[in-house]
Amino acid sequence: MPADDDEASGPPPHPLDRVWFHPSELGSPVTALRPQPAAPRVWIAAALALLVGIFGTLGVVSVVGTFTGNGDNTNRLQRATTTPFIDPDRIATLAQSTGRSIVTISVVPPAGTDATAAGSGVAIGDDRILTAAHLLTDQSAVSVISVGGQVSKATVVGVDPQTDLALLKVDGVELAPAQLSSGGASTLRIGTTVVAVGTGPGNHRPVAAGVISDFNQFVTYPTGVLGAAMVVTDAKAGTAMVDGGALLDVGTGAVIGILTSDGAAVPIDVARNAADQLGTTGQAVHGWLGVVGADANDRQGGGVRVQTVVPGSPAANPIDLIGTQALLPGDVITAVGDVDVASVGDLVAAVRRLVPQSPVDLTIIRADKIRHVQVPALGASQALAADLAIVA
């Protein structure tokens, strides 16, 4: 029988497959058919993820800092200056390379007994050696023993009691000059990792690693003289054989000081200046101002409060650049030239680095006002015993 034309064939139509809808039917099915918002762009999602990661990381660091004490920069600095990471391989390399420039200083006592190993010395030229002057006290003869075992008599070119340094000249020994740092006091930083290297009989080579704990300090030499501008370090080898040896910057490998005792060194710029003068004239002179003062701990930035101006000294008759009174007790010295002064140690170190007879500008505070005073010509400092007043 033929099929009825009105009878639909196939599956029934979908309920929504029509043109007209009753208002009661406008519900979720229609809503579902409406266009949906486009998905966020990938870069937006990535940016949000990055921000979450950053803030999450900062949060973790903050929490870790809170519980470990590392959240404070000062604490981190203190830890860095007391417990630095020291690479043993780096130390060994420096000891071996610089060790070729460290010689043994032997002294024959006046009584004529056998020579004794007194300490170390640092080769600063093909035939010149810097060492600690106190090693040569009461000597009748000085000998130098190189790393290769060569022995040569040494001539004392000159001695500087104020730095406890002596310059020696040798013949017949092949020296390997050390690499001396080209920087001065401005390059010294508390916390810098350093190595003290000395020498001794045979293959003994005392080495100690540590950090610079302070600089521009006063240290009493074994001679009883008060040394200024000294570098103090906890790199102590525990033996007097490092006296006259080298203090090295681990980062650069250069000599930044000549050790006068275990843990104290003359900064290399001061040592180089002394060596140059000793090599030229046989003696060394250093600047002297003529004031007795104390640390001005009651003001921000410190300084040196003048207590006494030594009569007849260079400081007694300076020229005030603004035409008023000159340097007076109660003035606070805050700079020597362009070098800031925060303590008596800083003042003495800055002045002694200058050449006698040279003019110098001082920045002072008087009655809460900044003044600039010029000292026409510095004097020459004298070696001071440790129990005497510190005079810059």
C-alpha positions as CSV (number, residue, x, y, z in Angstrom):
1,M,0.0,0.0,0.0
2,P,1.4,3.4,-0.9
3,A,2.5,5.5,2.1
4,D,0.4,8.5,3.2
5,D,2.0,11.8,2.0
6,D,1.2,13.4,5.4
7,E,2.9,10.7,7.3
8,A,6.5,11.7,8.2
9,S,9.2,9.3,7.6
10,G,12.4,8.8,9.8
11,P,12.9,9.9,13.4
12,P,10.7,12.6,14.9
13,P,12.0,16.2,14.8
14,H,13.9,17.7,17.7
15,P,11.6,19.6,20.1
16,L,13.5,22.8,19.4
17,D,13.5,22.4,15.6
18,R,10.7,24.9,15.0
19,V,10.2,28.6,14.5
20,W,7.7,29.5,17.2
21,F,8.0,28.9,20.9
22,H,5.5,29.5,23.7
23,P,6.7,32.0,26.3
24,S,6.5,29.3,28.9
25,E,9.1,27.3,27.0
26,L,11.7,30.0,27.0
27,G,14.0,28.6,29.7
28,S,17.2,26.9,30.0
29,P,17.2,25.1,26.7
30,V,17.1,28.5,24.9
31,T,19.7,30.0,27.2
32,A,21.9,27.0,26.4
33,L,21.7,28.0,22.8
34,R,22.9,31.6,23.3
35,P,26.5,32.3,22.3
36,Q,28.9,31.8,25.3
37,P,31.7,34.3,26.1
38,A,35.0,33.5,24.4
39,A,37.6,31.7,26.5
40,P,40.3,34.1,28.0
41,R,43.3,34.5,25.9
42,V,46.2,32.3,26.6
43,W,48.5,35.2,27.5
44,I,46.1,36.5,30.1
45,A,46.1,33.1,31.8
46,A,49.9,33.0,31.6
47,A,50.2,36.5,33.1
48,L,48.0,35.5,36.0
49,A,49.9,32.4,36.6
50,L,53.2,34.4,36.6
51,L,51.8,36.8,39.1
52,V,50.6,34.1,41.4
53,G,54.1,32.4,41.1
54,I,55.9,35.7,41.9
55,F,53.8,36.5,44.9
56,G,53.9,32.9,46.0
57,T,57.6,32.9,45.9
58,L,57.9,36.2,47.8
59,G,55.6,34.8,50.4
60,V,57.7,31.7,50.8
61,V,60.9,33.8,51.0
62,S,59.3,36.0,53.6
63,V,58.2,33.1,55.7
64,V,61.6,31.4,55.4
65,G,63.3,34.7,56.4
66,T,61.0,35.0,59.4
67,F,61.8,31.6,60.7
68,T,65.5,31.6,59.9
69,G,66.4,35.3,60.7
70,N,67.5,35.9,57.1
71,G,64.8,38.5,56.5
72,D,67.0,41.2,57.9
73,N,69.8,42.5,55.7
74,T,72.1,43.3,58.7
75,N,71.8,39.8,59.9
76,R,72.8,38.5,56.5
77,L,75.8,40.8,56.4
78,Q,76.9,39.7,59.8
79,R,76.6,36.1,58.8
80,A,78.5,36.8,55.6
81,T,81.4,38.4,57.5
82,T,81.7,35.6,60.0
83,T,80.9,32.5,58.1
84,P,81.9,33.0,54.4
85,F,82.0,30.2,51.9
86,I,85.6,29.5,51.3
87,D,86.5,27.2,48.3
88,P,89.4,25.0,49.4
89,D,90.5,24.5,45.8
90,R,90.7,28.3,45.4
91,I,92.7,28.6,48.6
92,A,95.1,25.9,47.5
93,T,95.6,27.5,44.1
94,L,96.4,30.9,45.7
95,A,98.8,29.4,48.2
96,Q,100.6,27.7,45.5
97,S,100.8,30.6,43.0
98,T,101.5,33.3,45.5
99,G,103.7,31.0,47.5
100,R,106.5,31.4,44.9
101,S,106.7,35.1,45.9
102,I,106.9,34.4,49.7
103,V,110.4,33.9,51.1
104,T,111.8,32.9,54.4
105,I,113.7,35.5,56.4
106,S,116.5,34.1,58.5
107,V,118.4,36.1,61.1
108,V,121.9,35.4,62.5
109,P,121.8,36.8,66.1
110,P,124.7,39.1,67.2
111,A,126.1,36.3,69.4
112,G,127.1,34.4,66.2
113,T,124.8,31.4,66.8
114,D,123.2,29.5,64.0
115,A,120.7,31.4,61.8
116,T,117.1,31.1,62.9
117,A,114.0,31.3,60.7
118,A,112.4,34.5,61.9
119,G,109.4,35.0,59.6
120,S,108.4,35.7,56.0
121,G,108.9,38.3,53.3
122,V,107.1,39.2,50.1
123,A,109.0,39.8,46.9
124,I,107.9,43.1,45.3
125,G,110.6,43.2,42.6
126,D,113.3,41.1,41.1
127,D,115.6,41.9,44.0
128,R,113.4,43.7,46.5
129,I,111.5,42.2,49.5
130,L,109.1,43.7,52.0
131,T,109.0,42.2,55.4
132,A,108.0,43.0,59.0
133,A,110.7,45.3,60.5
134,H,110.4,43.7,64.0
135,L,111.9,40.5,62.6
136,L,115.2,42.3,62.1
137,T,115.6,43.7,65.6
138,D,119.2,43.3,66.9
139,Q,120.3,41.4,63.8
140,S,123.9,41.1,62.7
141,A,123.1,39.4,59.4
142,V,119.9,38.6,57.4
143,S,119.5,35.9,54.9
144,V,116.7,35.1,52.5
145,I,115.6,31.6,51.5
146,S,113.5,31.3,48.3
147,V,111.0,28.6,47.6
148,G,113.5,26.7,45.6
149,G,115.9,26.6,48.5
150,Q,118.3,29.3,47.3
151,V,120.0,31.2,50.1
152,S,121.2,34.7,49.7
153,K,122.4,37.4,52.1
154,A,120.1,40.4,52.3
155,T,120.9,44.1,52.7
156,V,118.6,46.1,54.8
157,V,117.7,49.1,52.6
158,G,115.6,50.9,55.1
159,V,113.2,50.4,58.1
160,D,110.0,52.3,58.8
161,P,109.0,52.0,62.5
162,Q,105.6,53.6,61.9
163,T,104.5,50.8,59.6
164,D,106.7,48.0,61.0
165,L,108.0,47.4,57.5
166,A,111.5,46.9,56.2
167,L,112.8,46.8,52.6
168,L,115.5,44.2,51.8
169,K,117.7,43.9,48.7
170,V,119.1,40.5,47.7
171,D,121.6,39.3,45.0
172,G,121.9,35.9,43.4
173,V,118.3,34.7,44.2
174,E,115.7,34.5,41.5
175,L,112.6,36.1,42.9
176,A,109.0,35.9,41.6
177,P,107.4,39.3,42.3
178,A,103.9,39.1,43.8
179,Q,100.9,40.6,42.2
180,L,100.1,43.7,44.3
181,S,96.6,45.1,44.4
182,S,96.4,48.4,42.5
183,G,93.6,49.6,44.9
184,G,93.9,51.5,48.1
185,A,91.9,52.0,51.2
186,S,88.7,52.6,49.2
187,T,88.8,49.0,47.9
188,L,88.8,47.4,51.4
189,R,85.5,46.0,52.6
190,I,84.5,44.4,55.8
191,G,83.6,40.8,55.0
192,T,86.0,40.4,52.1
193,T,87.3,36.9,52.1
194,V,91.1,36.9,52.5
195,V,94.0,34.4,52.9
196,A,97.1,34.9,55.0
197,V,100.1,33.2,53.4
198,G,103.5,32.8,55.1
199,T,106.5,30.4,54.8
200,G,108.7,28.4,57.0
201,P,111.5,25.8,57.1
202,G,111.4,23.2,54.4
203,N,108.0,22.7,52.8
204,H,106.1,24.2,55.7
205,R,103.8,27.0,54.5
206,P,101.3,28.4,57.0
207,V,98.0,29.4,55.3
208,A,94.8,30.7,56.9
209,A,91.5,31.9,55.4
210,G,89.0,34.3,56.9
211,V,87.5,37.7,56.3
212,I,88.4,41.4,56.9
213,S,86.8,42.2,60.2
214,D,87.9,45.9,60.2
215,F,90.3,48.4,58.8
216,N,91.8,51.8,59.7
217,Q,92.5,50.3,63.1
218,F,95.3,50.8,65.7
219,V,97.5,47.8,66.4
220,T,100.4,47.6,68.7
221,Y,103.5,46.1,66.9
222,P,105.8,43.7,68.7
223,T,108.2,46.7,68.9
224,G,105.7,48.5,71.1
225,V,105.0,51.1,68.5
226,L,101.3,51.9,67.8
227,G,100.5,51.2,64.2
228,A,97.7,53.0,62.4
229,A,95.6,52.4,59.3
230,M,95.8,48.6,59.9
231,V,93.7,45.9,58.3
232,V,92.4,43.4,60.9
233,T,91.3,39.9,59.9
234,D,90.4,36.6,61.5
235,A,92.6,34.8,59.0
236,K,95.1,33.6,61.7
237,A,97.5,30.8,61.0
238,G,98.5,30.4,64.7
239,T,102.2,31.0,64.1
240,A,104.6,34.0,64.0
241,M,106.0,32.6,60.8
242,V,103.3,34.5,58.9
243,D,104.8,37.8,60.1
244,G,106.1,39.6,57.0
245,G,103.9,37.4,54.8
246,A,101.1,38.3,52.4
247,L,97.4,39.0,52.9
248,L,95.5,38.1,49.7
249,D,92.1,39.0,48.4
250,V,90.5,35.6,47.5
251,G,88.5,37.2,44.6
252,T,91.4,38.8,42.8
253,G,94.3,36.8,44.1
254,A,96.3,40.1,44.6
255,V,98.2,41.1,47.7
256,I,96.2,43.6,49.7
257,G,98.4,43.8,52.8
258,I,101.7,42.9,54.3
259,L,101.3,41.0,57.6
260,T,103.1,42.4,60.6
261,S,101.5,39.9,62.9
262,D,99.1,37.0,62.8
263,G,95.8,38.7,62.0
264,A,97.0,42.3,61.2
265,A,98.4,43.7,58.0
266,V,99.6,47.0,56.6
267,P,97.3,47.9,53.6
268,I,99.2,47.6,50.4
269,D,98.9,51.2,49.3
270,V,100.5,52.3,52.6
271,A,103.1,49.5,52.2
272,R,103.9,50.5,48.6
273,N,104.3,54.1,49.6
274,A,106.7,53.1,52.4
275,A,108.7,50.8,50.1
276,D,109.0,53.5,47.5
277,Q,110.4,56.0,50.1
278,L,112.7,53.4,51.7
279,G,114.1,52.5,48.2
280,T,114.7,56.2,47.4
281,T,115.9,57.7,50.7
282,G,116.3,54.8,53.1
283,Q,113.5,56.2,55.3
284,A,109.8,56.9,55.2
285,V,107.8,59.9,56.4
286,H,104.0,60.2,56.8
287,G,101.7,63.1,57.2
288,W,100.9,64.7,60.6
289,L,98.2,67.2,61.4
290,G,98.6,67.9,65.1
291,V,95.2,67.3,66.8
292,V,94.1,65.1,69.7
293,G,90.5,64.0,69.4
294,A,87.9,61.5,70.1
295,D,85.2,59.7,68.2
296,A,82.1,61.8,67.8
297,N,79.6,59.0,68.4
298,D,76.8,61.4,69.3
299,R,76.2,62.5,65.7
300,Q,75.0,60.7,62.6
301,G,78.0,59.7,60.4
302,G,80.5,60.1,63.2
303,G,83.6,62.2,62.9
304,V,86.4,63.3,65.2
305,R,85.7,65.9,67.9
306,V,88.9,68.0,68.4
307,Q,90.0,68.0,72.0
308,T,93.4,69.7,71.7
309,V,95.3,71.4,69.0
310,V,99.0,70.8,69.5
311,P,100.8,74.1,69.8
312,G,103.1,74.8,66.9
313,S,101.6,72.0,64.8
314,P,100.2,72.3,61.3
315,A,96.7,72.3,62.7
316,A,97.5,75.3,64.9
317,N,97.5,77.8,62.1
318,P,95.2,76.7,59.3
319,I,93.5,79.0,56.8
320,D,89.7,79.2,57.1
321,L,88.4,79.3,53.5
322,I,85.5,81.6,54.5
323,G,87.6,84.0,56.5
324,T,86.6,83.2,60.0
325,Q,88.3,81.5,63.0
326,A,90.5,78.5,62.2
327,L,90.4,75.0,63.7
328,L,89.3,75.0,67.4
329,P,88.7,72.5,70.2
330,G,85.1,71.3,69.8
331,D,85.2,71.3,66.0
332,V,84.2,67.9,64.5
333,I,86.3,66.8,61.6
334,T,84.2,64.9,59.0
335,A,86.5,64.7,56.0
336,V,90.1,65.0,54.9
337,G,90.1,66.1,51.3
338,D,87.5,63.9,49.7
339,V,87.9,61.1,52.2
340,D,85.1,60.8,54.8
341,V,86.2,60.5,58.4
342,A,84.0,58.7,60.9
343,S,86.5,57.9,63.7
344,V,89.9,58.7,65.0
345,G,91.2,55.7,63.2
346,D,89.9,57.1,59.9
347,L,91.4,60.5,60.6
348,V,94.9,59.2,61.4
349,A,94.8,56.8,58.4
350,A,93.8,59.5,56.0
351,V,96.4,62.0,57.2
352,R,99.3,59.4,57.3
353,R,98.6,58.5,53.7
354,L,99.4,62.1,52.7
355,V,102.8,63.5,52.0
356,P,104.4,66.0,54.6
357,Q,104.5,69.6,53.4
358,S,101.5,69.1,51.2
359,P,98.3,71.2,51.8
360,V,95.1,69.5,52.8
361,D,91.5,70.6,53.1
362,L,89.4,69.7,56.1
363,T,85.6,69.6,56.4
364,I,84.5,70.4,59.9
365,I,81.3,71.0,61.8
366,R,81.2,74.0,64.1
367,A,78.0,75.2,65.7
368,D,76.0,72.9,63.5
369,K,77.4,74.6,60.4
370,I,79.7,73.1,57.8
371,R,83.0,74.8,57.3
372,H,86.0,74.2,55.1
373,V,89.5,74.7,56.5
374,Q,92.8,74.4,54.7
375,V,96.0,73.3,56.4
376,P,98.8,74.9,54.4
377,A,101.4,72.2,55.0
378,L,101.2,68.9,56.9
379,G,104.1,67.9,59.2
380,A,105.9,64.6,59.4
381,S,104.6,62.1,61.9
382,Q,106.7,60.3,64.5
383,A,106.4,56.8,65.8
384,L,104.2,56.6,68.9
385,A,104.4,54.2,71.7
386,A,101.1,52.4,72.4
387,D,100.6,54.2,75.8
388,L,100.8,57.7,74.3
389,A,97.9,59.8,73.2
390,I,96.8,59.3,69.6
391,V,97.7,62.4,67.7
392,A,96.5,62.7,64.1
